[in-house]
Amino acid sequence: MLWKLIERRGLYGENSLVMDKSLPVEEKIFKLLEGDYTYPEFEKELKEALSDLGKDVCQDVLKLIV
């Protein structure tokens, strides 16, 4: 039931908030592939970006159910 609500409110799927918020993660991957990061720098940046993404998604879901 919650999953259906998440999809209906546009938090997941094409052109959703989750997709928009995942763009910084994709950007970091491309920068690694282009040689802009060393792997340890990439790991640190990716960990921070994924943590931020998780926080944002949790906040969005909590707003739906509260």
Secondary structure, 3 states (H helix, E strand, C coil): CHHHHHHHCCCCCCCCHHHHHHHHHHHHHHHHHCCCCCHHHHHHHHHHHHHHHHHHHHHHHHHHHC
